[in-house]
């Protein structure tokens, strides 16, 4: 594999490309052989089947043990995450043409400027997108490993419990309709579930970090416009007569470039909203349930191994929610910053009326900031994060009340 240049977009999206390629949802190259297409379809189908091998038996164990809050919370939080994952993957594959067009547009925007100093304005956010992708994948993989180690630890510490019943169990509690605690069924089921869970973690991280990367790359392009406008202000102060003169046309060219790029980004944000709104709506709608169930599982489990694994799971879910809300906040700030930069950094009072009107148009349009929305959740931002936490707290209070009623009846 050839070494990627640090200033290329391929370097910054490499983690997303690796994860998405593993599950067969990365936008395909234009020149592909039939064998590569078939292998991509195989990876996609295999990832769906691997997710279902954990998701469906998880639903069955909830149905078999209906009414048990410990099972409902411990298995329910994992099943909710897997349901999210299945929906996101299938949805993106159904709308793959839209995804491919969006991917090509982001690659095209990366070459908006050749100036290394100007490129730093969006390379910084691209760098953070890469780091966050790696961190979230590490968090998801660590959670799977902790669940697995917890099962091994329970088996070692409780090799035989009470009346001779085997104390070993799988990393994720499921129901297969038969006893899998006996060898060699247990070993086979254990290894298969561990590998399936690792692939599920890749699938979850692939979709979420790709959406995070998309939003941050778009935000970086808004920051580039602010950089261009600041450079216009510097040029006016340093070379006001030559730069503004109609004969040179430099100012008119630079302003038109800013306006056109701004409009292009506005259309791009609309496309991102059109593609991601159902995904974000489902994510925000179910994140409160995930946090509530995993938090309740931490409070209700007595063994130290269970506490550690659900604390790890709760941490991963909070990181996941933050990775959705934080880029939305950055996008709002960067789109608003264009207007502030145009008013404060450009000596508009030195400009002829025609240029003042062009600056005014930029300022007015930036007041209607660009954002990512999710149906009932109007704007994806840090405020959305607090709303989801409030929802999770309400669900948690309801579960506590149900638990107290169970204790009082017994």
C-alpha positions as CSV (number, residue, x, y, z in Angstrom):
1,X,0.0,0.0,0.0
2,X,1.5,3.3,-1.1
3,X,2.1,6.0,1.6
4,X,-0.5,8.7,1.6
5,X,0.4,12.4,1.6
6,X,-0.5,14.3,4.8
7,X,-2.3,17.0,2.8
8,X,-4.5,14.6,0.8
9,X,-8.1,13.8,1.7
10,X,-7.3,10.1,1.4
11,X,-5.0,10.4,4.5
12,X,-7.7,11.9,6.6
13,X,-10.5,9.6,5.6
14,X,-8.4,6.4,5.7
15,X,-9.9,5.1,9.0
16,X,-13.4,5.5,7.6
17,X,-12.5,3.9,4.3
18,X,-11.0,0.8,6.1
19,X,-14.0,0.3,8.3
20,X,-16.6,0.9,5.6
21,X,-14.7,-1.4,3.2
22,X,-14.7,-4.2,5.8
23,X,-18.5,-4.2,5.8
24,X,-18.9,-3.5,2.1
25,X,-20.5,0.0,2.1
26,X,-17.6,2.2,0.9
27,X,-18.4,4.1,-2.3
28,X,-17.0,1.9,-5.2
29,X,-14.3,2.9,-7.6
30,X,-15.5,3.6,-11.1
31,X,-13.3,0.8,-12.6
32,X,-14.1,-2.4,-10.7
33,X,-14.0,-6.0,-11.8
34,X,-16.9,-8.3,-11.4
35,X,-15.0,-10.3,-8.8
36,X,-14.4,-7.2,-6.7
37,X,-18.1,-6.3,-6.9
38,X,-19.1,-9.8,-5.8
39,X,-16.6,-9.7,-2.9
40,X,-18.1,-6.3,-1.8
41,X,-21.6,-7.8,-1.8
42,X,-20.3,-10.8,0.2
43,X,-18.8,-8.5,2.8
44,X,-22.0,-6.6,3.1
45,X,-24.2,-9.7,3.5
46,X,-21.7,-11.3,5.9
47,X,-21.8,-8.2,8.1
48,X,-25.6,-8.2,8.2
49,X,-25.7,-11.9,9.1
50,X,-23.0,-11.4,11.8
51,X,-25.1,-8.5,13.3
52,X,-28.2,-10.7,13.2
53,X,-26.5,-13.5,15.0
54,X,-26.2,-11.3,18.1
55,X,-29.3,-9.2,17.6
56,X,-32.0,-11.8,17.0
57,X,-31.0,-14.2,19.9
58,X,-30.8,-11.1,22.1
59,X,-34.4,-10.3,21.3
60,X,-35.3,-13.9,22.0
61,X,-33.8,-13.9,25.4
62,X,-35.8,-10.8,26.2
63,X,-39.0,-12.5,25.1
64,X,-38.2,-15.7,27.0
65,X,-37.4,-13.7,30.2
66,X,-40.1,-11.0,29.8
67,X,-40.6,-9.0,32.9
68,X,-37.0,-9.5,34.2
69,X,-35.6,-6.0,34.5
70,X,-32.0,-7.2,34.7
71,X,-32.3,-9.1,31.4
72,X,-34.3,-6.2,29.8
73,X,-31.7,-3.6,30.7
74,X,-28.5,-5.7,30.1
75,X,-29.6,-7.2,26.8
76,X,-31.9,-4.3,25.7
77,X,-29.1,-1.7,25.5
78,X,-27.1,-4.0,23.2
79,X,-30.1,-4.9,21.1
80,X,-31.0,-1.2,20.7
81,X,-27.5,-0.5,19.4
82,X,-27.6,-3.4,16.9
83,X,-31.0,-2.3,15.7
84,X,-29.6,1.1,15.0
85,X,-26.6,-0.4,13.1
86,X,-28.8,-2.6,10.9
87,X,-31.0,0.3,10.0
88,X,-28.1,2.6,9.2
89,X,-26.3,0.1,7.0
90,X,-29.3,-1.0,5.0
91,X,-30.5,2.6,4.6
92,X,-27.1,3.8,3.3
93,X,-27.0,0.9,0.8
94,X,-30.5,1.7,-0.4
95,X,-29.4,5.3,-1.0
96,X,-25.9,4.5,-2.2
97,X,-26.2,6.8,-5.3
98,X,-26.8,9.8,-3.1
99,X,-24.0,8.7,-0.8
100,X,-21.6,8.4,-3.8
101,X,-22.5,11.8,-5.1
102,X,-21.9,13.3,-1.7
103,X,-18.5,11.6,-1.4
104,X,-17.4,12.9,-4.8
105,X,-18.5,16.4,-3.9
106,X,-16.4,16.3,-0.7
107,X,-13.4,15.1,-2.6
108,X,-13.9,17.9,-5.1
109,X,-14.2,20.5,-2.3
110,X,-10.9,19.4,-0.8
111,X,-9.0,21.0,-3.8
112,X,-10.8,24.3,-3.4
113,X,-7.4,26.0,-2.7
114,X,-3.8,25.3,-3.4
115,X,-2.4,27.7,-0.7
116,X,-1.0,25.7,2.2
117,X,-2.0,28.3,4.7
118,X,-5.5,28.4,3.5
119,X,-5.7,24.6,3.5
120,X,-4.9,24.6,7.2
121,X,-8.4,26.0,7.8
122,X,-10.1,22.8,6.9
123,X,-7.2,20.3,7.4
124,X,-7.5,21.0,11.1
125,X,-11.1,19.8,11.3
126,X,-10.2,16.9,9.0
127,X,-7.5,15.9,11.4
128,X,-9.9,15.9,14.3
129,X,-12.3,13.8,12.3
130,X,-9.6,11.2,11.8
131,X,-8.7,11.2,15.5
132,X,-12.3,10.9,16.6
133,X,-12.8,8.0,14.2
134,X,-9.9,6.1,15.7
135,X,-10.9,6.9,19.3
136,X,-14.5,5.7,18.7
137,X,-13.3,2.5,17.0
138,X,-10.9,1.9,19.9
139,X,-13.7,2.5,22.4
140,X,-16.1,0.1,20.6
141,X,-13.4,-2.6,20.3
142,X,-12.5,-2.2,24.0
143,X,-16.1,-2.7,25.0
144,X,-16.3,-6.0,23.1
145,X,-13.1,-7.2,24.7
146,X,-14.3,-6.2,28.1
147,X,-17.6,-8.1,27.6
148,X,-15.5,-11.2,26.5
149,X,-13.0,-10.9,29.4
150,X,-15.9,-10.5,31.8
151,X,-17.4,-13.9,30.6
152,X,-14.0,-15.6,31.0
153,X,-13.5,-14.1,34.4
154,X,-16.9,-15.3,35.6
155,X,-16.1,-18.8,34.4
156,X,-12.7,-18.9,36.1
157,X,-14.0,-17.5,39.4
158,X,-17.2,-19.5,39.4
159,X,-16.3,-22.7,37.5
160,X,-18.9,-24.6,39.4
161,X,-21.8,-22.8,41.2
162,X,-24.2,-24.2,43.8
163,X,-25.9,-27.3,42.6
164,X,-23.4,-28.3,40.0
165,X,-24.7,-26.1,37.2
166,X,-22.0,-24.8,35.0
167,X,-21.2,-21.1,35.6
168,X,-19.9,-20.2,32.2
169,X,-21.8,-17.9,29.8
170,X,-21.3,-16.2,26.5
171,X,-20.0,-12.6,26.3
172,X,-23.5,-11.3,25.3
173,X,-26.5,-12.9,26.8
174,X,-28.6,-14.6,24.1
175,X,-31.0,-17.5,23.7
176,X,-30.4,-20.1,20.9
177,X,-33.2,-22.5,21.9
178,X,-30.8,-25.1,23.1
179,X,-28.2,-25.6,25.8
180,X,-24.8,-24.2,24.7
181,X,-23.0,-24.5,28.0
182,X,-21.6,-28.0,27.2
183,X,-18.5,-28.5,25.1
184,X,-17.8,-28.2,22.3
185,X,-20.9,-26.1,21.6
186,X,-19.9,-23.5,24.2
187,X,-16.4,-23.0,22.7
188,X,-17.8,-22.7,19.2
189,X,-20.6,-20.3,20.2
190,X,-18.1,-18.2,22.3
191,X,-15.6,-17.7,19.5
192,X,-18.3,-17.0,16.9
193,X,-20.1,-14.5,19.1
194,X,-16.8,-12.7,19.9
195,X,-15.9,-12.4,16.2
196,X,-19.5,-11.3,15.3
197,X,-19.4,-8.7,18.0
198,X,-16.1,-7.4,16.7
199,X,-17.6,-7.0,13.2
200,X,-20.7,-5.3,14.7
201,X,-18.3,-2.8,16.4
202,X,-16.7,-2.1,13.1
203,X,-20.1,-1.6,11.4
204,X,-21.3,0.8,14.1
205,X,-18.1,2.8,14.0
206,X,-17.9,2.8,10.2
207,X,-21.3,4.5,9.8
208,X,-21.1,6.9,12.7
209,X,-17.6,8.1,12.1
210,X,-18.2,8.5,8.3
211,X,-21.1,10.8,9.1
212,X,-19.0,12.7,11.7
213,X,-16.2,13.1,9.1
214,X,-18.7,14.4,6.5
215,X,-20.0,17.1,8.8
216,X,-16.6,18.2,9.9
217,X,-15.3,18.4,6.4
218,X,-18.2,20.6,5.4
219,X,-17.5,22.7,8.5
220,X,-13.9,23.1,7.4
221,X,-15.1,24.5,4.0
222,X,-17.1,27.2,5.9
223,X,-13.9,28.0,7.8
224,X,-12.1,28.3,4.5
225,X,-14.6,31.0,3.4
226,X,-13.9,32.9,6.6
227,X,-10.2,32.7,5.8
228,X,-10.8,34.1,2.3
229,X,-12.8,37.0,3.7
230,X,-10.1,37.8,6.3
231,X,-7.5,37.8,3.5
232,X,-9.7,40.2,1.5
233,X,-9.6,42.5,4.6
234,X,-5.9,42.3,4.8
235,X,-5.5,43.1,1.1
236,X,-7.8,46.1,1.4
237,X,-5.8,47.5,4.3
238,X,-2.4,46.9,2.6
239,X,-3.2,47.7,-1.0
240,X,-6.5,49.5,-0.9
241,X,-6.2,51.5,-4.1
242,X,-4.8,48.8,-6.5
243,X,-6.9,46.0,-5.0
244,X,-10.2,47.8,-5.1
245,X,-9.8,49.5,-8.5
246,X,-12.2,48.3,-11.2
247,X,-9.2,47.9,-13.6
248,X,-7.6,45.1,-11.6
249,X,-10.8,43.3,-10.7
250,X,-9.1,41.4,-7.9
251,X,-11.6,42.3,-5.2
252,X,-14.6,41.5,-7.4
253,X,-13.1,38.1,-8.3
254,X,-12.4,37.2,-4.6
255,X,-15.9,38.3,-3.5
256,X,-17.6,36.3,-6.2
257,X,-15.5,33.2,-5.3
258,X,-16.6,33.5,-1.7
259,X,-20.3,33.9,-2.7
260,X,-20.2,31.0,-5.1
261,X,-18.4,28.7,-2.6
262,X,-20.8,29.7,0.1
263,X,-23.8,28.9,-2.1
264,X,-22.2,25.6,-3.0
265,X,-21.8,24.7,0.6
266,X,-25.4,25.6,1.4
267,X,-26.6,23.2,-1.3
268,X,-24.2,20.6,0.1
269,X,-25.6,20.9,3.6
270,X,-29.1,20.5,2.2
271,X,-27.9,17.2,0.5
272,X,-26.3,16.0,3.8
273,X,-29.6,16.7,5.6
274,X,-31.6,14.9,2.9
275,X,-29.3,11.8,3.3
276,X,-28.7,11.8,7.1
277,X,-31.9,13.0,8.6
278,X,-33.5,9.6,9.1
279,X,-30.3,8.2,10.6
280,X,-29.9,11.1,13.0
281,X,-33.5,11.0,14.0
282,X,-33.2,7.3,14.9
283,X,-29.9,7.9,16.6
284,X,-31.3,10.6,18.9
285,X,-34.6,8.9,19.5
286,X,-32.9,5.7,20.7
287,X,-29.7,7.1,22.4
288,X,-31.8,8.1,25.4
289,X,-33.0,4.4,25.7
290,X,-29.4,3.1,25.3
291,X,-28.0,5.4,28.0
292,X,-30.9,4.7,30.3
293,X,-30.7,0.9,30.0
294,X,-26.9,0.7,30.2
295,X,-26.9,3.1,33.2
296,X,-29.6,1.0,34.9
297,X,-27.6,-2.2,34.2
298,X,-24.6,-0.6,36.0
299,X,-26.8,0.2,39.0
300,X,-28.6,-3.1,39.2
301,X,-25.7,-5.6,38.6
302,X,-24.0,-6.8,41.7
303,X,-20.9,-8.5,40.3
304,X,-17.9,-6.4,39.6
305,X,-17.3,-7.9,36.2
306,X,-20.8,-6.9,35.0
307,X,-20.4,-3.4,36.4
308,X,-17.1,-2.9,34.5
309,X,-18.6,-4.1,31.2
310,X,-21.7,-1.9,31.4
311,X,-19.6,1.1,32.5
312,X,-17.6,0.6,29.4
313,X,-20.7,0.2,27.3
314,X,-22.2,3.3,28.8
315,X,-19.0,5.3,28.1
316,X,-19.1,4.1,24.4
317,X,-22.7,5.2,24.0
318,X,-21.9,8.6,25.4
319,X,-19.0,9.0,23.1
320,X,-21.2,8.0,20.2
321,X,-23.8,10.6,21.1
322,X,-21.1,13.3,21.5
323,X,-19.7,12.4,18.1
324,X,-23.1,13.2,16.5
325,X,-23.8,16.4,18.4
326,X,-20.4,18.0,18.5
327,X,-19.9,18.2,14.7
328,X,-23.4,19.7,14.4
329,X,-22.4,22.4,16.8
330,X,-19.1,23.1,14.9
331,X,-21.1,23.4,11.6
332,X,-23.5,26.0,13.2
333,X,-20.6,28.0,14.6
334,X,-18.5,28.0,11.4
335,X,-21.5,29.0,9.2
336,X,-22.3,31.9,11.5
337,X,-18.6,32.9,11.7
338,X,-18.6,34.0,8.0
339,X,-20.9,36.9,8.8
340,X,-18.9,38.1,11.8
341,X,-15.7,37.8,9.8
342,X,-17.2,39.8,6.9
343,X,-18.3,42.6,9.2
344,X,-15.4,42.8,11.6
345,X,-12.3,41.9,9.4
346,X,-13.2,43.7,6.2
347,X,-13.0,47.6,6.2
348,X,-16.3,47.8,4.3
349,X,-16.5,51.5,4.8
350,X,-13.6,51.9,2.3
351,X,-15.4,50.0,-0.4
352,X,-17.6,51.3,-3.3
353,X,-21.4,50.7,-2.9
354,X,-21.4,47.6,-5.2
355,X,-18.9,45.8,-3.1
356,X,-20.7,46.8,0.1
357,X,-23.9,45.2,-1.2
358,X,-22.0,42.0,-2.0
359,X,-20.6,41.8,1.5
360,X,-24.1,42.6,2.9
361,X,-25.5,39.6,1.0
362,X,-22.9,37.3,2.6
363,X,-23.6,38.7,6.1
364,X,-27.4,38.3,5.6
365,X,-27.1,34.8,4.4
366,X,-24.8,33.7,7.2
367,X,-27.3,34.9,9.7
368,X,-29.5,32.0,8.6
369,X,-26.9,29.5,9.8
370,X,-26.5,26.0,8.2
371,X,-27.2,23.1,10.5
372,X,-28.0,19.4,10.5
373,X,-31.5,18.7,11.6
374,X,-33.4,15.5,12.5
375,X,-37.2,15.9,12.1
376,X,-38.5,16.8,15.6
377,X,-34.9,17.6,16.7
378,X,-34.5,20.9,14.9
379,X,-30.8,21.4,15.1
380,X,-28.0,18.9,15.9
381,X,-25.9,20.7,18.6
382,X,-24.7,20.5,22.1
383,X,-28.1,21.5,23.3
384,X,-29.4,18.3,21.7
385,X,-27.0,16.4,23.9
386,X,-28.6,17.8,27.0
387,X,-32.1,17.0,25.7
388,X,-31.1,13.3,25.2
389,X,-29.7,13.1,28.7
390,X,-32.9,14.6,30.1
391,X,-34.9,11.9,28.2
392,X,-32.6,9.2,29.5
393,X,-33.0,10.4,33.1
394,X,-36.8,10.3,32.6
395,X,-36.6,6.7,31.4
396,X,-34.3,5.8,34.2
397,X,-36.7,7.2,36.8
398,X,-39.5,5.1,35.2
399,X,-37.4,1.9,35.5
400,X,-36.5,2.6,39.1
401,X,-40.2,3.0,39.9
402,X,-40.9,-0.4,38.2
403,X,-38.1,-2.0,40.2
404,X,-39.5,-0.6,43.5
405,X,-42.9,-1.9,42.6
406,X,-41.5,-5.4,41.9
407,X,-39.7,-5.4,45.3
408,X,-42.8,-4.3,47.2
409,X,-44.9,-7.0,45.5
410,X,-42.4,-9.7,46.4
